Amino acid sequence: LLLREGEIVPLTPKVFETLLLLVKNNNRMLSKDEIIETIWADSFVEETNLTSNISRLRKILHASGEQFIETFPKRGYRFRAEVEEIKLESEIVLTRRMRTQIRQIVEETNEEEIAPEYATYLTSVPNNLSAPNSAIIGREREIAEIENLLLQPKTTLLTLTGVGGTGKTRLAQEIALRMLPEFLDGAFFVALDAMRNAELVAPTIAQTLGVKEASGKSIVEMLKNFLQAKQILLVADNFEQVVLAAPFFTEILDNAPLVKILVTSRAMLKIQAEREFCVPPLDLPDNAAQTSLENLTEFESVKLFLERAKSIKPNFAPTNENAPVIAEICLRLEGLPLAIELAAARIKILSPEQISARLENRLKLLTGGSKDLPARRQTMRGVIAWSYDLLEADEKILFRRLAVFAGGFTIEAVESICSPDEIDTLNSLTSLIENNLVKQTETANGESRFRLLEVVREYAQEILATSNEGELIRRNHATFFLKLAQAAEPEILGGQGAKWLALIEEEHNNFRAAFFWAAASDTETAVNLAGALRDFWVLRNQLTEGREWFETALERAGGTPAAARFKLFSGLGQAARFQGDFAAAQKAYQEGLTAGKESNDLRQIAVANRGLAAVVKGQGDFAAARKFYEEALAISREIDEKFGIAVSLNALGDLARVEGDYAAARPLFEESLKMCRELGNKQGVGCTLNNLGAIAFALGDYETARSRFAEGLRMAQELREKITLSYSLDGFAALAIKKGNY
C-alpha cells in the first residue's frame, strides 16, 4: 500500500509496481526498456503504458512540491528522495475505513491490465479527447519538456509555434492524453482550423465545455464563471487565423488560476501570460551518404518515413543500397512530418531513388515562392506543389475544388461540386486519399468522412483562386448545403430530431462557409439558409452565432419573399429572448407578425403571437401574454396545425401554473403532452413533462414529480438540448431541497 498521512492512495497494480521498482533503485537511472521488461514481463505493451504510469505517480508524489521522479528524455527515469527501509516489529493495523478502501480499490482495478492506462482516464475524467490511430513517432524529448513547462505554476498559457506541417496538432493531442491525470476537471480539445471569425472563439469553447448561455450575461462572463474554480487543460488548435481573440484568454486566466491553456499556432499570440515552445523538425541524419541500414532508425524523421511507407506498402523494407537515399529524402524535406508523410505515400508506385529524383526537381520551387514568406513556409508549399504535380488531370480538378469544404465533407458533398461527365469522382478521391492529400475517418454510424489537412487546403485554395471556376464551385457548395438545411428543417422538431441536429453540427463549418459566401454573393441563398437552420441555434444553445446569422441575413433581405423574412424574424426573436434581450425580441416578433400578415400566412401569424406572448410573459405582463397565446391557439385550431396547438396549450398551462391555478394548468399540459407524443416532438415532450413535474411538485406528489423530471431530462439529453435540460435539473434540485439534501 501507498499511504499519505495515514490514508491509502489508490493505485492500480502496475502503477504501484512501477513506483516500487523506482524506489528500490533510488538515485539510479532506470531505462525505459528495463522498467517495461520488469513490470510487464509476461506481456507486450507500448511505451504509453509506462509514460501513463509515470504521469499518475507524478500527480500523487509531486503534490507536495517536491520533484521525486526525474526524466531522462528518450532514456528513462530516476527516483530521487531519501529512502529508508525499516523492519516492522508488528503488522500494520488496518482501520475499518482502510479495509473498505482496499476492497473498493480491488473491485475497481480488475480490468486495469487490459489497455494502456490513459484509456481508463478517457472514460473517468471529463474530456473530449480520442485515442490516436497510431503511436506518435519520436517527440519524447519535446513531450517531456512541454509537460514540465505545463506543470510549472507560473505557466498558464503555452503556445506551440512552428510552420504548418511540423506536427503541432498531433503533439498537442498526445500531451493532452498523457496529462489527463494532472487535471481533475479534465482536458478539452477545441479545433479552430476552419474558423476565421475571432468573435466565434468564445462561443465555440463554451460549446465544447457544455457551457450554456444565460439571459443577461455574455458568453465570456459565463465561461469565466464556469472555469473560475476548475482545474482544466484547454487545447486551442490552429489559433493563427483567430489571433484577435487572444485577449479573451487573458480574461479567462485572470479569473481561473487553475486553468492551463495549450495553444497551437504558427505565430505567438503576444499576450502577457504566454510562454512559447517552438516545435522543431524531427531528428535528422547528419550525413545522408554515411547513413547505413544499421543506424537508419536512430532518427525520428527516418522512423516516420519507414512507418508510413510500410502502412502504404506492407512489404516495403529498407536495404543497404537505399538507406542513404531515404536519409537524403528526409534531409531534403527538413524533417517536416507532413512533408515526409506525403513523400512516403509515393512508395506505392515509386522507389526511394525515384522519389529522391523527383524531389531534386520540385525543391527548386523553394526559390520560386513568395519572398515575403519564411523559408520553411516556402519549403512546405514546395512539397505540396510536388505532390500536386504528380496527380492526374481529374485528380487535380478535384483537389482544387475540395478547397471549398471547411471542417470535412462526405462523398455526397463531393459529388455535388463535380458532375459525373466531368471527372471520375470516386476514383479521383480514392487517389487523393492514397496520396495522403485527403484524410479519411469513420463516423459513429460507420460512414466515411473526409478532410483536407489545413495546410494542404490552403494550397488548394490558392490553386482554386487562380482557376476560372472558383465562384461556380462555391455556388455549388452553397446550393448543396442549402438543400441539406432545408431537408433538415421539418425534421429537427420531429422524432428524428437528434439525428438531424447531429448531422448539422457535423457540417457546422460547411454551413458557415456557405452562409458567409452567400451573404456576400447570393442574398436569396443566405436568407433561406439562415431561415432553415433557425431551430438549430436554439436547440444547441448557440444563440450568439445564430443571432449573427439572422441579423446579417435580414440586412440583405429587403426584396425577398415575406415568408423567407418571417423565418429570420422568428429565429432572431427566439435567440434574443433566450438571451434576455426582450426589446430586440419584441421588435423581431412584431416585424415577423407584419410579414405574416403581408403574406396572409396564418401559421406564421400564430408563431409571431406566441413569440410576443413569451416576451411579455418574461416581463411579467401575464394578461397580455394570455391574450397573445389565446389568439395563437385559435388560429392554430382554425388551420388544424397540431404542433401550434400543442405549443399554445403548453404555454397557457404554464401561465396558469405560475399564477397558482394548478387545476386549470394540468389538463392543458396533459393535452399538449398527448399531441407532442403523437407528433414525435421530443423537445415539446420534454418541455411539457417538466411543467407537469412542476405541478406535481407544487401539490406535494414528489414521486410523480421525479418521474416527470427524469423523462424530460432523457428527452433533452437525447437532443442535447440544454434549455429543457436545465429546467429538468432545476426540478431535481427542488426535490433535493425538500429532502434537506443541500
C-alpha positions in Angstrom: 0.0 0.0 0.0 1.0 3.6 -0.5 -0.1 5.7 2.5 -0.2 9.5 2.7 -0.8 10.8 6.2 -2.5 7.5 7.1 -4.8 7.5 4.0 -4.5 4.9 1.3 -3.6 6.5 -2.1 -5.5 4.4 -4.8 -3.0 2.9 -7.2 -3.6 0.2 -9.8 -1.3 -2.8 -9.5 1.1 -1.8 -12.4 1.3 1.7 -11.2 2.3 0.5 -7.7 4.8 -1.9 -9.1 6.4 0.9 -11.2 6.7 3.0 -8.0 8.2 0.2 -6.0 10.8 -0.5 -8.7 11.8 3.1 -8.8 12.1 3.4 -5.0 14.2 0.2 -4.7 16.5 1.7 -7.3 16.6 5.1 -5.7 19.1 7.6 -7.3 19.8 5.2 -10.2 18.5 5.9 -13.7 16.4 3.0 -15.0 16.0 2.7 -18.7 12.5 2.5 -20.2 13.2 -0.9 -21.6 14.3 -2.2 -18.1 11.2 -0.9 -16.4 8.9 -2.3 -19.1 10.6 -5.7 -19.1 10.3 -5.9 -15.3 6.8 -4.6 -14.8 5.2 -6.3 -17.9 7.5 -9.3 -18.1 4.8 -11.6 -19.4 3.1 -9.3 -21.9 3.7 -7.0 -24.8 2.9 -3.3 -24.2 3.7 0.0 -25.7 5.7 2.8 -24.1 2.5 4.7 -23.5 1.7 2.3 -20.6 4.9 3.3 -18.8 4.5 7.1 -19.5 0.9 6.9 -18.2 2.1 5.2 -15.0 4.8 7.8 -14.5 2.3 10.6 -15.1 0.0 9.2 -12.5 2.8 8.8 -9.9 4.0 12.4 -10.6 0.5 13.7 -9.9 0.5 12.0 -6.5 4.1 12.4 -5.4 4.7 16.0 -6.7 1.6 17.4 -5.0 3.9 18.3 -2.1 6.1 20.5 -4.3 9.0 18.0 -4.4 10.1 16.6 -7.7 10.7 12.9 -6.9 10.8 11.5 -10.5 13.4 12.8 -12.9 13.0 12.3 -16.7 16.0 11.5 -18.9 14.5 12.2 -22.4 14.4 9.1 -24.6 16.3 7.1 -22.0 14.5 6.5 -18.7 13.6 7.8 -15.2 15.2 8.2 -11.8 13.7 8.3 -8.4 15.3 10.9 -6.1 14.4 11.1 -2.4 15.6 10.0 1.0 14.5 6.4 1.2 14.8 4.3 4.4 13.9 0.6 4.6 12.6 -0.4 8.1 11.5 -3.7 9.6 8.2 -3.6 11.3 8.0 -5.4 14.7 4.3 -5.9 14.3 1.8 -5.9 11.5 0.3 -2.6 10.3 -3.1 -2.1 12.0 -5.7 -1.6 9.3 -8.7 0.5 10.3 -12.2 -0.3 9.1 -12.0 2.7 6.7 -8.7 1.4 5.2 -10.2 -2.1 4.7 -13.2 -0.6 2.9 -10.8 1.5 0.7 -8.8 -1.7 -0.1 -11.9 -3.6 -1.1 -13.1 -0.7 -3.4 -9.6 -0.4 -5.0 -9.5 -4.1 -5.8 -13.1 -4.1 -7.2 -12.3 -1.1 -9.4 -9.0 -2.3 -10.8 -9.8 -5.8 -12.0 -9.8 -4.7 -15.6 -6.8 -2.4 -15.4 -4.3 -4.6 -17.3 -6.4 -4.8 -20.4 -5.4 -1.5 -22.1 -2.9 1.4 -21.7 -3.8 3.2 -18.5 -4.7 6.5 -20.2 -7.5 4.7 -21.9 -9.1 4.3 -18.5 -8.7 8.1 -17.9 -10.6 8.7 -21.1 -13.7 7.2 -19.5 -13.2 8.5 -16.0 -12.0 12.1 -16.4 -14.2 14.8 -18.2 -12.8 15.2 -21.7 -13.5 15.2 -25.4 -10.2 13.5 -26.4 -9.9 10.4 -28.6 -7.2 7.8 -28.5 -4.8 8.3 -31.5 -5.0 5.9 -34.5 -1.2 5.4 -34.4 1.6 5.9 -32.0 3.4 9.2 -32.2 6.9 8.8 -33.8 9.7 10.3 -31.6 9.0 13.5 -29.8 9.8 12.1 -26.4 12.1 15.0 -25.6 9.6 17.6 -26.7 6.8 15.8 -24.7 8.9 15.8 -21.6 9.8 19.5 -21.9 6.2 20.6 -22.6 4.9 18.5 -19.7 7.5 20.0 -17.4 6.6 23.5 -18.6 2.9 23.0 -18.1 3.4 21.6 -14.6 5.2 24.8 -13.5 2.9 27.0 -11.5 3.9 30.1 -13.5 3.0 28.6 -16.8 -0.7 29.3 -17.5 -0.6 29.6 -21.3 1.8 27.7 -23.5 1.9 28.2 -27.3 3.3 25.6 -29.6 4.6 27.5 -32.6 6.1 26.5 -35.9 5.3 26.3 -39.6 2.3 24.3 -40.8 3.2 20.6 -41.1 5.6 20.4 -38.1 3.0 18.2 -36.2 1.9 20.8 -33.6 -1.7 19.4 -33.5 -0.6 15.8 -33.1 1.9 16.8 -30.4 -0.8 18.8 -28.5 -3.2 15.8 -28.7 -0.6 13.5 -27.2 0.2 16.0 -24.4 -3.5 16.3 -23.6 -3.9 12.5 -23.4 -0.8 11.9 -21.3 -1.6 14.8 -18.9 -5.2 13.8 -18.2 -4.4 12.6 -14.7 -2.9 16.0 -13.9 -6.2 17.8 -14.4 -9.0 16.8 -12.0 -11.7 18.5 -14.2 -10.4 17.2 -17.5 -8.9 18.2 -20.8 -10.7 19.5 -23.8 -9.6 19.9 -27.4 -11.0 22.8 -29.4 -10.4 22.7 -33.2 -10.3 26.1 -34.7 -8.8 25.2 -38.1 -12.0 26.0 -40.0 -12.7 29.3 -38.2 -11.9 32.8 -39.4 -14.1 34.9 -37.1 -12.3 35.7 -33.8 -15.7 36.5 -32.2 -16.8 32.9 -32.5 -13.8 31.5 -30.4 -15.6 32.1 -27.1 -18.9 30.5 -28.2 -17.0 27.5 -29.7 -15.1 26.9 -26.5 -18.3 27.3 -24.5 -20.0 24.7 -26.7 -17.1 22.3 -26.3 -17.2 22.6 -22.5 -21.0 22.4 -22.4 -21.5 25.9 -21.0 -24.9 27.3 -21.9 -25.8 30.9 -22.5 -27.9 32.7 -19.9 -30.0 35.8 -20.1 -28.3 39.0 -19.2 -24.8 37.6 -19.3 -22.3 37.5 -22.1 -20.8 34.1 -23.1 -17.4 35.4 -21.9 -18.8 36.0 -18.4 -20.5 32.6 -18.4 -17.1 31.0 -19.3 -15.3 32.9 -16.6 -17.8 31.8 -14.0 -17.7 28.2 -15.2 -13.9 28.0 -15.2 -13.2 30.0 -12.1 -12.6 27.0 -9.8 -11.9 24.4 -12.4 -8.6 22.5 -12.9 -8.8 22.1 -16.7 -6.4 21.8 -19.6 -7.8 23.6 -22.6 -6.2 22.9 -26.0 -6.9 25.6 -28.7 -5.7 24.2 -32.0 -4.8 26.3 -35.1 -5.2 29.7 -33.5 -3.3 31.8 -36.0 -6.3 32.8 -38.1 -8.3 34.0 -35.0 -5.4 35.6 -33.1 -7.5 38.7 -32.4 -9.3 36.6 -29.8 -6.1 36.3 -27.8 -7.2 38.9 -25.1 -10.1 36.6 -24.3 -7.6 34.1 -22.9 -6.2 36.8 -20.7 -9.6 37.4 -19.2 -10.1 33.6 -18.6 -6.7 33.2 -16.9 -7.1 36.3 -14.7 -10.2 34.7 -13.3 -9.3 31.0 -13.3 -6.0 30.3 -11.6 -6.1 26.5 -12.0 -6.8 26.6 -15.8 -3.9 25.8 -18.2 -4.2 26.7 -21.9 -2.1 24.9 -24.6 -2.3 26.7 -28.0 -1.0 25.6 -31.4 -0.3 28.4 -33.8 2.1 29.4 -36.5 2.8 32.6 -34.6 2.7 33.7 -31.0 -0.4 35.3 -29.5 1.6 38.1 -27.9 -0.2 38.3 -24.6 1.4 38.7 -21.2 0.7 35.2 -19.8 2.1 33.4 -22.9 5.2 31.2 -22.9 6.4 29.8 -26.3 7.6 26.3 -27.3 8.8 26.2 -30.8 8.2 22.8 -32.2 11.3 21.7 -34.1 11.5 19.4 -37.1 12.1 15.7 -36.4 15.6 14.5 -35.8 17.7 14.2 -39.0 20.8 12.3 -40.0 23.9 14.4 -40.1 25.2 13.0 -43.3 23.0 11.0 -45.7 25.8 9.4 -47.5 27.2 7.9 -44.3 23.8 6.6 -43.1 23.7 2.8 -43.0 20.9 0.3 -42.6 22.1 -0.3 -39.0 21.7 3.3 -37.8 18.8 4.3 -40.1 16.2 4.0 -37.4 18.1 6.2 -34.9 16.5 9.3 -36.4 12.9 10.3 -35.8 12.4 11.6 -39.3 13.5 8.3 -40.9 11.4 6.3 -38.5 8.4 8.3 -39.6 9.2 7.7 -43.3 9.6 4.0 -42.8 6.5 3.7 -40.6 4.2 5.5 -43.1 5.8 3.7 -46.1 5.1 0.3 -44.6 1.5 1.3 -43.9 1.2 2.1 -47.7 3.2 -0.9 -48.9 3.5 -3.5 -46.1 6.3 -5.4 -47.9 8.5 -2.4 -48.2 11.8 -2.7 -46.4 14.9 -0.5 -46.4 18.2 -2.0 -47.7 21.9 -1.2 -47.6 21.5 0.4 -51.0 18.5 2.6 -50.4 19.2 3.6 -46.7 21.3 6.7 -47.7 18.6 7.7 -50.2 15.9 7.5 -47.6 18.1 9.6 -45.3 18.6 12.1 -48.1 14.8 12.4 -48.7 14.3 13.3 -45.0 17.1 15.8 -45.1 15.8 17.5 -48.1 12.4 17.7 -46.6 14.0 19.3 -43.5 12.4 16.8 -41.1 8.9 18.3 -41.6 6.4 15.5 -40.6 3.7 16.3 -43.2 6.3 16.6 -46.0 7.7 13.2 -45.0 4.3 11.6 -44.9 3.5 12.9 -48.4 6.8 11.6 -49.7 6.3 8.2 -48.1 2.9 7.9 -49.6 4.6 7.7 -53.1 6.4 4.5 -52.1 3.4 2.6 -53.5 4.4 3.4 -57.1 7.9 4.9 -56.8 11.1 3.6 -55.4 13.1 5.7 -52.9 15.5 6.6 -55.7 12.7 7.8 -57.9 11.2 9.8 -55.0 14.6 11.4 -54.5 15.0 12.2 -58.2 11.6 13.9 -58.3 12.4 15.9 -55.1 15.5 17.2 -56.9 13.3 18.9 -59.5 10.5 20.0 -57.3 12.5 21.6 -54.5 13.6 24.3 -56.9 10.2 25.7 -56.0 11.8 26.8 -52.7 13.2 29.8 -54.6 10.1 30.4 -56.7 7.7 31.1 -53.9 6.8 34.5 -52.4 9.9 36.2 -50.9 7.9 37.7 -48.0 7.1 34.2 -46.6 9.5 32.4 -44.2 11.8 29.9 -46.0 10.3 26.9 -44.2 6.8 28.0 -45.4 8.2 28.0 -49.0 9.5 24.5 -48.4 6.1 23.3 -47.3 4.4 24.8 -50.3 7.1 23.2 -52.5 6.4 19.8 -51.1 2.6 20.1 -51.6 3.2 21.5 -55.1 5.4 18.5 -55.9 2.6 16.1 -54.7 0.0 18.1 -56.7 2.1 18.0 -59.9 2.1 14.2 -59.7 -1.7 14.0 -59.8 -3.6 13.1 -62.9 -5.8 15.8 -64.6 -9.0 14.6 -63.0 -7.4 14.4 -59.6 -6.0 18.0 -59.9 -9.5 19.3 -60.7 -11.0 17.5 -57.7 -8.1 18.6 -55.4 -8.6 22.3 -56.0 -12.4 22.0 -55.7 -12.1 20.3 -52.3 -10.8 23.6 -51.0 -14.4 24.9 -50.7 -15.1 22.4 -47.9 -14.5 23.6 -44.3 -14.1 21.0 -41.5 -14.6 17.9 -43.6 -17.0 16.5 -46.2 -19.0 13.5 -47.4 -18.9 11.7 -50.7 -22.3 13.2 -51.5 -21.0 16.7 -50.9 -18.0 16.0 -53.2 -20.4 14.7 -56.0 -22.4 18.0 -55.7 -19.4 20.0 -56.9 -18.5 17.7 -59.7 -20.8 16.4 -62.5 -20.3 12.7 -63.5 -19.4 13.6 -67.1 -16.6 15.9 -65.9 -14.4 13.5 -63.8 -14.5 10.1 -62.1 -15.1 11.5 -58.7 -14.9 8.3 -56.7 -11.6 7.1 -58.2 -10.1 10.6 -58.0 -11.0 10.9 -54.3 -9.5 7.5 -53.7 -6.3 8.5 -55.3 -6.1 11.7 -53.2 -6.6 9.6 -50.0 -3.8 7.2 -51.1 -1.5 10.1 -51.8 -2.1 11.5 -48.2 -3.6 14.7 -49.5 -7.1 13.8 -48.1 -7.6 12.2 -44.7 -10.4 9.6 -44.2 -12.2 8.9 -41.0 -15.3 6.9 -40.0 -18.3 8.5 -38.3 -20.3 6.9 -35.5 -22.8 5.4 -37.9 -20.0 3.8 -39.9 -19.9 6.2 -42.9 -16.8 7.7 -44.3 -15.9 11.3 -43.8 -13.0 13.2 -45.4 -11.0 16.3 -44.9 -8.0 18.1 -46.2 -5.3 18.9 -43.8 -5.4 22.7 -43.2 -2.0 23.4 -44.8 -3.0 21.3 -47.8 -6.3 23.1 -48.0 -4.6 26.5 -48.1 -2.6 25.4 -51.1 -5.7 24.0 -52.8 -7.4 27.4 -52.2 -4.5 29.1 -54.0 -5.0 26.8 -57.0 -8.7 27.3 -57.0 -8.3 31.1 -56.8 -6.1 31.0 -60.0 -8.7 28.9 -61.9 -11.8 30.4 -63.5 -14.3 28.2 -61.6 -13.9 29.5 -58.0 -17.3 31.2 -57.9 -19.1 28.4 -59.6 -17.7 25.8 -57.1 -18.6 28.0 -54.1 -22.1 28.4 -55.5 -22.5 24.6 -56.0 -21.2 24.1 -52.4 -23.7 26.6 -51.0 -26.5 25.1 -53.0 -25.8 21.6 -51.7 -25.7 22.8 -48.0 -28.9 24.8 -48.5 -30.7 21.7 -49.7 -29.3 19.8 -46.7 -30.5 22.5 -44.4 -34.0 22.6 -46.0 -34.2 18.8 -45.7 -33.4 19.0 -42.0 -35.8 21.9 -41.3 -39.0 19.9 -40.9 -37.2 17.0 -39.2 -35.4 18.9 -36.4 -38.5 19.1 -34.2 -39.7 15.6 -35.1 -39.0 12.1 -34.0 -35.6 12.0 -35.8 -34.5 15.4 -34.5 -31.4 14.1 -32.6 -30.1 12.6 -35.8 -30.6 15.7 -37.9 -29.2 18.0 -35.2 -26.0 15.8 -35.0 -25.7 16.0 -38.8 -26.0 19.8 -38.8 -23.4 20.0 -36.1 -21.0 17.8 -38.0 -21.4 20.1 -41.1 -21.4 23.2 -39.0 -18.2 24.7 -40.6 -19.5 24.0 -44.1 -22.8 25.7 -43.3 -20.7 28.7 -42.0 -18.7 28.8 -45.2 -21.8 28.6 -47.4 -23.7 31.2 -45.5 -20.9 33.9 -45.4 -20.1 33.3 -49.1 -23.8 33.7 -49.9 -24.2 36.8 -47.7 -21.7 38.5 -50.0 -22.7 36.9 -53.3 -26.2 35.4 -53.2 -28.8 37.0 -50.9 -31.6 34.5 -51.6 -29.4 31.6 -50.6 -28.1 33.4 -47.4 -31.7 34.2 -46.3 -33.0 30.7 -47.0 -30.1 29.0 -45.3 -30.3 31.1 -42.1 -34.1 30.6 -42.0 -33.8 26.8 -42.5 -31.4 26.4 -39.6 -33.2 28.7 -37.1 -34.2 26.0 -34.7 -30.7 24.5 -34.6 -29.3 27.6 -32.8 -31.8 27.5 -30.0 -31.8 23.7 -29.5 -28.0 23.6 -29.4 -27.9 26.9 -27.4 -25.6 28.6 -29.8 -27.5 31.9 -29.6 -24.7 34.4 -30.3 -23.8 32.9 -33.6 -27.4 32.2 -34.6 -28.3 35.8 -33.9 -25.3 37.0 -36.1 -26.7 34.9 -39.0 -30.2 36.3 -38.6 -29.1 39.9 -38.4 -26.7 39.5 -41.3 -29.4 37.9 -43.5 -32.0 40.5 -42.5 -29.7 43.3 -43.5 -29.8 41.9 -47.1 -33.3 40.5 -47.1 -35.2 43.6 -48.3 -36.5 42.2 -51.6 -37.0 38.6 -50.5 -40.5 37.0 -50.0 -42.3 37.7 -46.8 -42.3 34.0 -45.9 -38.5 33.8 -46.0 -38.1 37.0 -44.0 -40.5 35.7 -41.4 -38.3 32.8 -40.6 -35.4 35.2 -39.9 -37.6 37.4 -37.6 -38.8 34.3 -35.8 -35.3 32.9 -35.3 -33.9 36.3 -34.2 -36.8 36.7 -31.7 -36.1 33.3 -30.1 -32.3 34.0 -29.8 -32.8 37.4 -28.4 -35.5 36.3 -25.9 -33.4 33.5 -24.5 -30.5 36.0 -24.2 -32.8 38.2 -22.1 -32.9 40.9 -24.8 -36.6 41.5 -24.6 -36.6 44.7 -26.6 -34.9 43.1 -29.6 -37.1 40.0 -29.3 -40.3 42.1 -29.3 -39.2 44.1 -32.3 -38.3 40.9 -34.2 -41.6 39.2 -33.4 -43.6 42.3 -34.3 -41.9 42.5 -37.7 -42.5 38.8 -38.1 -46.2 39.4 -37.4 -46.2 42.1 -40.1 -44.5 39.8 -42.5 -47.0 37.0 -41.7 -50.0 39.3 -42.3 -48.3 40.6 -45.5 -48.2 37.1 -46.9 -51.6 36.1 -45.3 -49.9 33.1 -43.7 -52.0 32.1 -40.6 -49.4 29.7 -39.3 -46.8 32.5 -39.3 -49.2 34.9 -37.6 -49.7 32.3 -34.8 -46.0 31.8 -34.4 -45.5 35.5 -34.1 -48.3 35.8 -31.5 -46.7 33.1 -29.4 -43.3 34.9 -29.6 -44.8 38.2 -28.5 -46.6 36.3 -25.7 -43.3 34.8 -24.4 -41.7 38.2 -24.4 -44.4 40.0 -22.4 -44.7 37.0 -20.1 -40.9 37.3 -19.4 -41.5 40.9 -18.5 -44.3 40.0 -16.1 -47.4 41.0 -18.1 -49.4 37.8 -17.8 -52.7 39.4 -19.0 -51.1 40.5 -22.3 -49.3 37.1 -22.6 -52.6 35.2 -22.2 -54.2 37.3 -24.9 -51.4 36.6 -27.4 -51.4 32.8 -26.6 -55.2 32.5 -26.9 -55.0 34.3 -30.3 -52.3 31.9 -31.4 -54.3 28.9 -30.2 -57.4 30.0 -32.0 -55.5 30.4 -35.3 -53.8 27.0 -34.9 -57.1 25.3 -34.2 -58.6 27.1 -37.3 -55.9 25.7 -39.6 -55.6 22.4 -37.6 -51.9 22.9 -37.1 -51.2 20.3 -34.4 -47.8 21.5 -33.4 -49.0 25.1 -32.9 -51.9 23.8 -30.8 -49.6 21.8 -28.6 -47.2 24.7 -28.0 -50.0 27.1 -27.3 -51.7 24.7 -24.8 -48.4 24.2 -23.0 -47.8 28.0 -22.8 -51.3 28.7 -21.5 -50.8 25.9 -18.9 -47.6 27.4 -17.8 -49.3 30.8 -17.3 -51.9 29.1 -15.1 -49.2 27.2 -13.2 -47.3 30.4 -12.5 -50.5 32.0 -11.2 -51.0 29.0 -8.9 -54.1 27.7 -10.7 -52.9 24.0 -10.9 -56.4 22.6 -11.6 -56.5 24.7 -14.8 -52.9 24.1 -15.7 -52.8 20.3 -15.5 -55.3 19.4 -18.3 -53.7 21.9 -20.6 -50.3 20.3 -20.1 -51.7 16.8 -20.5 -53.5 17.6 -23.8 -50.2 19.2 -25.1 -48.2 16.2 -24.0 -50.5 13.8 -25.8 -50.2 15.8 -29.0 -46.4 16.1 -28.8 -46.1 12.4 -28.3 -48.3 11.8 -31.3 -46.2 14.2 -33.4 -42.9 12.6 -32.1 -41.7 16.1 -31.0 -39.2 15.2 -28.2 -38.4 18.8 -27.4 -42.1 19.5 -26.8 -42.5 16.3 -24.8 -39.5 17.2 -22.6 -40.7 20.7 -22.0 -44.3 19.7 -21.1 -43.1 16.9 -18.8 -41.1 19.4 -16.9 -44.2 21.6 -16.5 -46.2 18.5 -15.3 -43.4 17.8 -12.9 -43.6 21.3 -11.5 -47.4 20.8 -11.0 -46.8 17.5 -9.1 -44.1 19.2 -7.0 -46.4 22.1 -6.1 -49.1 19.6 -5.0 -46.6 17.6 -2.9 -46.6 14.5 -5.2 -42.8 14.2 -5.2 -42.6 10.7 -6.7 -44.6 11.8 -9.8 -42.5 15.0 -10.0 -39.3 13.0 -10.0 -40.7 10.7 -12.7 -41.7 13.6 -14.9 -38.4 15.4 -14.5 -36.5 12.2 -15.2 -38.3 11.6 -18.5 -38.0 15.2 -19.5 -34.2 15.0 -18.8 -33.9 11.9 -21.0 -35.6 13.7 -23.9 -33.3 16.7 -23.5 -30.2 14.6 -23.3 -31.1 12.7 -26.5 -31.5 16.0 -28.3 -28.6 17.6 -26.4 -31.0 20.5 -25.8 -29.6 22.5 -22.9 -32.6 24.8 -22.1 -35.0 22.0 -21.4 -32.2 20.0 -19.7 -31.5 23.0 -17.3 -35.2 23.0 -16.3 -35.1 19.3 -15.5 -32.1 19.9 -13.3 -34.0 22.7 -11.6 -36.7 20.1 -10.8 -34.2 17.7 -9.3 -32.7 20.5 -7.2 -36.1 21.4 -5.8 -36.7 17.7 -4.9 -33.3 17.5 -3.2 -34.1 20.6 -1.1 -37.3 19.0 0.1 -35.2 16.1 1.4 -32.8 18.5 3.1 -30.0 17.3 0.8 -28.5 20.7 0.1 
